[in-house]
């Protein structure tokens, strides 16, 4: 099989080259880059010498020569390429936000300031979070070419951490005084941190070493574009479980590391799952009941993800950390209940360049073609 990559010299595109060059079902790669057209990929990334070599072609040449096309491009650029792939009847996997919202142009326009150029394509697209839409992808691929909107990195991490709690009805409900006779879950608070590679290869002041080293900084507070994507995912999960849609509060942070996303997620527990416990004055005492309830929920998470090859629910006393998923397609999740017994605390970790981008795209390709879903993604995470 020939895999094509448009935008092969950005961080996500180069990571995709790395993964696909060792994929057992991929015979060759054809690559494109507007910035480096005519040059050779191994001259830009010398780590590819002897493994993934070749010239950087025009995007049209890549599409003509490929059995599947990945687009690691900025937002609002990939639609024409998607249209060309549909005409050629080959799958198209897009890394941008263009196909993450289905045919909801209003939300896309509100957050990205762009309109759809090919509205009919969006009705055919599928949001590519395998743990949520695997069966939908399989059924669509059996009928013809598919457009996959590869999820964002923050939404991937947060959605995987929240999904079991939401689907299994663990989330608490709060009455909304401004909308009579309505209830909503939450708010679910997502406090997330990402390495600098999430900002892409193009330099900017905020990602300059002297600006971000030795510092942790929140950014795009209350305005990050991944907020509606997370909300949309949780709405889909809630609807499937016949649960109210949750409110979310999402705050991203830039931390001085290259790779990784760590999401600490606070989920109000329903009355059934809350723990009352005992107090000494105003101080909460350690509670065996909290320990037991935490273990029960941890087992629920384990059962929920038992057939998911890339989800690890960590044992008691082990907390998720980015260093244990580095350069891998795994998502590590640890389960906790706060000392007051009222909130579930989920800590989820992924590599933003792999499970948060290129690795998830390869996983989606494997699903579309009926390959072993773990093909090309079996590497054990790098601890250091």
N, C-alpha and C positions, 0 to 999 in steps of 0.2 A: 504494500500500500504506500502511496505517496502522500505525505502530509505537507500542506503549504502554510506558511506563516507570513502574514502581512504585518509589518511593524516588528521585525525580528531583532532589532538592535536596542529597543528599550529594555528596562529591567525585566518586566514580565515576559516579553518576547524572547529575550535571551535565556531566561529560565526555562521556557518552553522548548527551546532548541536543545538545551541540556537534557531535559527529560525525554524528549522524543528520540534523541540520538541513540538512546539505549533501550527503546521500546521494542519488544520482540515481534510486533506486528507491523512496524513501520520500516519499509525497505529504504526509503530515501526522503530527504527534505528538500523543498524548494522555498527560497526565502526572498523577502522583499523588504526594502527600507527606503523611504523617501529621502531621509537625511544622508544615507550612504549608498544610494543607488550606483551600481557599477563597481563598487568595492567588494571585497571578499570578507565573509563573516569572521574567518579566523584571524584576519588582520586587525579587526576591531576587538575581538575577544580571543586572545592567543590561547586561552585554555581549551578552545575547540580544535586546535591543531591535531590532525590525525583522527579526529572523531566526527566533527561536523563542519566540513569545509565546503566552500562554494561561493559563487557570485551572488550579489544581491540584485534581484531582477525588478522589473516593473510589476505592480500588483496584478495587472491583467494577465501577465505571463504566469504568475503563480497560480491564479485561478484556473487557467487553461490546462495546467500540468498536474493538478492535484485531485485526489479522491476525497479529501476533506480540507477545509480552510479554517485557520484560526486568525482572528484579527485582534492584535494587541495595539489598538489605536485609541486616540483621544475620543471623547464623546462627540457625537453628531458627524462622524466621518465615515462610518462603516456601512451605512444603509445601501449605497450603490453597489458595494461589494457583495452584500447579502443578496441583493437582487440578481446579480450575475451568477452567484452560486445556485440560486433557486432555478435559474434558467438552465444551468448545466446539470441540475439534479444532483447536487452534492451538498453534504452537510456544512453548515457555517456556524462556528462557535466564536462569539463576540465577547471581548473583555470589557468593553465600555458599558455605560449605563443605558445605551440606546434600546436594548431589548429586554431590560429587566422589569418593565412595568406593563408587559403585554400591550394591549391597545389603549391603555390609560394615558393618552396624550396630555391631558390636563395636568396631571401630577408631574410628568416628565418636563413639561414646559415651565411649570412653576418653580422647579428646583434647578433645572439646567438651562433655562432660557432658550430652548430650541423647540422647533416643531418637527413632526414627522414628515419626511420627504416621500416615503413609501408606506402610507398607513396600512395598506393591505398586508404587508409583510409582518406587521406586529400582531396581527390576529393569529398568525401561524407560529409565533415564537413561543418558546417554553423557558421558564426560569430554571436555570441549571443547578439547583441545589439537589444533589442526588438523593439525600436522605428525605427530601420532601416530595420530589417529582420523578423519582426513578421510573415508576410504572408508566407515567404519562409520557416520558421520553421514549421508552421502549415501544409503546403503542404507536406513537407518531412516526418513529423511524421505520416501523414495519410497513407504513403506508407511503413513504417517500422522503425527500430531503427535509431536514429540520433546521430551524434557526434556534440556537441556544444563547440566551442571555446569561453569560457566566456571572455569578454573584460577586458583589463587592466583598472585600476582605473583612471589614468590620461586621457586616450583616451575616456573613458565614459563621463567624465565631459566636456572635450573640444569639443567632437563631438556633444553632445547635445546642447551646447551653440552656435555652429557655424551653425548647420544644417539648420535652417529656413532661415538665411541670404544667405546661399549658394544656397539653392533650389529655393528661391524666387528672385534670381538675384540682391541682394543688393550689392554684392561685386564688388569692383573696379578692373579694369584690367590694367596691366602694360606691356609695350612692352619690350621684352627681346632682347637686342642688339646682344647677342651672338647666337641667333637662329632666323634667318630672317623669317619674315612672320608668326611669332607665337606670341600669347598672353597668359599670365597667370594671374590669380587673385592673388592679394596679394602684398607683403607678409602679411599673417595673423600671428600676434604675440600672442603666448600663454604664459603668465607669470603665472605659477601655484605653489601652495604651498601645502604641505602635512604634516600630522601629523606623528609621529614617528612609529606608528603601521604599516605604509606602508613598513617598512624595514623588517617585519617579526619577528618571536619570537626568532630566534637565535641571540645572542648578537654580536655586532660589535662595534668597537671603535667610529665610527662616530655617532652611536645612543646611546652611553653611556651618562648618565644623565649630567655628568660634561662637556661633549663635546658639547651637543646640547641645554642645558637649557640656557635661556637668550640670545639666538642668533638665527638669521635667516641666513641660508647659502644656496646658490645655489650649485647644485651638478650635475655631469655628463653634464656639459654645452656643448651644441652642439654634444652630443654623447649619449643621453639617449635612451634606447631601445624602449620606447613608441613612439618615433618620427615616425618611419615607419608605425606603427599601426594607428596613427592619420592621417597620409598622405593617407594611403590606404582607410580609411573611407571617407575622403573628396573627394578622387578620385571617389569613388562609388556614392556619393551624387551628385557630379558635372556631372558625366556621365548621371545619371538619369534625371537631369534637363537640359541637353544639355548646360552646362556651362563649361568654361575652368577650369582645375584642379588648385587649389591654391598652391602657395608656402607657407610653414609654417616655423616659427621660434619658437621652444619650449624650454623653460628653466624651470626646476623644482627647487623648494626650499624646504628645510627641516625647519619646524617651531616647536617651543617647545610646542606642544600639542599632545594628543594621537590619536585622530580621526579627519578625515575631509580632504577634498581637496577644495581649492578655486582657481578657474581659472579666471584671468582677461584677456580677449581676445580682441585684437585690430584688427578690420576688416576695411580696406580701403573701403569707400563707392564709388559706381559708380557715374558717373556725375549726373544721374537722382536724386540721393538721397543726394548729397552734398548740404550743406547750405552755401551761401556766407556771408550773414550778414553784419554788419557794424563794423568799427574800430574807435577808438579814438587814433590817433597817431599809435602806434604799438600794442596797447592793444585791444583785442577783447571785444566788448560790449556784455552784456547779450542779448540773441536773442529770441523773441517769436517764430520765425520761427524754431529755433532749438528745442524748447519745443514742437511745433506742430509736427515736423517731428519725434521726439523721440516717441511721443504718437502714431503716425501712425505706426511706426515700432513695438512698443510694442503690439498694437492690432493685427498686422500681426503675431507676435510670439504667442499670445494667441490663434488666430484662427488655427495656424499650429499645436499646441499641444492640441487642445480642447478635443480630445478623448484619450489623454495619461494620465492614472491614477496617474502617479508618477512625472509628470512635473508641477511645479508651476511657472508661470510667475508673478513676483511680481509687485505690483502697484507702481505708481509714488511715489518718496521719500523713497522707501524701497529698500535697496541694499542687495544682496545675502550675506549670512554669514554662516559659518560652524556650528555655535551653534544652528541654527534653522533647521538643517537636521540631527542632531546627533542621532545615533542609528536607523535611518530610511532608507527607500528605495527611498526617494524623492530626486529630483534635483530641487533646487531653482535657478531661472534665473532672473536677473535684466537687464534692457535695458537702455543704455545711448548713447548720441552722444557727442563727445568731443567739447570743446569750439570753436575750429576752424571749426567745421561743416564738417570735411573731413573724420572722422573715427567713426565707430560704436564701442562702448565699451560694451561688454557683460561680466557680472560677473556671474559665475555659481558655485554652491556649492553642494557637495554631501558628504555623509559619505563613506570614502574609503573602509571600511569593509563591508558595506551593499550594497548600489547601485553600489559601485566600486568593489564588489566581491561576498559575500555570498548571499545578497539580490537579486542581479541581477540573480544569478544562480537559486534561488527559483522561481523568475519570469519566467525564461526560462523553468523550469520544469512545471510550471502551464500552459504555452502555449503548450508545447509538449503533455501534458495529457488532454488538454481541460478543465482544472479546471478554476475557477474564477481567473483571472490574479493577483488579489490583495490578494489572499488567503495566510494567514500566514504573510502578510506584511502590515497590516492595522494600526499598532501602530503609534500614533502621535509622532513626534520627541521629544526628551528630550531637553529642553531648557537649563538645568543646571545640 
